[in-house]
Amino acid sequence: MTTRISHLARTFKTIALAAALSAITATAASAQAAISEPAAFQALYPYRDVLNNGAPTPAAKLVLEPPAVLQRLQAEQSGIGIVRLPRQSSHRAGR
């Protein structure tokens, strides 16, 4: 009789341990799968659009450009950059 009780106790402990481990792993996996906060999504993926199912934003394309392109774009849009004027041709003929 004691052997049967010890066997049941061991089986119960095994089942309880398996249930506890299953609950722990299921909680961790489900917490990572769904992000319901837009701010959390934006913090994790700064170059993805929250409202457009994670599509890349225009800033994502600029990140891949070399620094010279970004500096030129910034200078053009700020109005501080060097303005290149077209050369004026001389209208004097034959000199």
N, C-alpha and C positions, 0 to 999 in steps of 0.2 A: 504494500500500500504506500509506503514512503517513497518507493522508487517512482511510482506513478505520479505522486504529488510533486516530486522534484522535477520530473520530466515536464509536467504541466507548467510549473513555475519557470523553467528554463524556456519553454516555448512562448509563454506569455512575455517574458523579458525580451526575447528576440523580436516578437511582433511589435512590442512597445518601442524598442530601439529603431526598428525599420520605419515605424510611423513617425517617430520624432525626426529622424533624418530626412524623410520625405517632406515633412512640413517645413523644415528649415530650408531645404533646397528649393522648394516650390515658392516660398515667400521671396527669396532672393532673386529668382528668375523672373517672377511676375513684377517685381519692383523695377527691374531694369527694362522690361519690355515696353511699358507704356509710360510716356511722359505727357501728363495732362496740362502742365504749365507751359505756356508759350515762352515765358522768360527763361525757364530752365532749358528749353530747346535752343533758344537764341544764345544762351551762354555756352552750350556745348558745341553748337554749329554756327559760328558768327557769320559765315558767308552763305548761309542757306535761308530761304524765305519761309517763314513760319506759316504764312497764310496760303502758300502755293505748294503745299505738300513737300516741302524741302527742296524745291528747285533752286539752282544756283542763282545768286543775285548778280547784278552787274559788277559789284565790287569783287566777286570771285574771279571774274575774268581779268581784272586789273592786277590782282595779286600775282598772276603768272607772268606778267610783263616784266622786262628788265628795268632796273632803276632809272635809266636815262629816259625811257618812255614816260614813266610816271612823273619825273621832274619836269619834262617838257609840257605834259598835260596840265600839271599844276600851275606852271608859269603862264600858260595860255589862258587858263580859266580864271586866274586871279588878277590878270592884267598887270602884273609886276614884271613879267618876263621881258626879254629883249625883243623888241619889235623889229622885224626885218622888212625894210621898205624895198620895193623893186627899184632897180637902178633906172635913172632917167637917162634916156638917150639924148645925145646932142642933135639939135636940128640944124646945126651948121654944116653945110655941105661943102665938100672939097677942101678942107683945110688940113 
